[in-house]
């Protein structure tokens, strides 16, 4: 009977760890998305600047 209790708590612990890992992965993906959005905005601004400098 004590084995089942130990298995249950370790199962809950591993689910907690998996949940925490999933949250961390989501945070990292959101950071990457935002970094890419910033890069795209910078490229668009650079492109607009280059065209305006050359009279296009």
C-alpha positions, 0 to 999 in steps of 0.5 A, a space after each residue: 500500500 505504501 508503494 502505491 502512495 509513493 508512486 502517486 506522489 512521484 507521478 504528481 511530481 513528474 506532472 508538476 515538472 512537465 507542467 513547469 517545463 511546458 510553461 518555460 517552453 511557452 515563455 521562451 517561444 513568446 520571447 522568440 516571437 517578440 524578438 522576431 517581431 522587433 527584427 521585422 520592424 527594424 528591417 521595415 524601418 531600414 527599408 523605408 529609410 533606404 528608399 526615402 534617401 534615394 528618392 524612391 
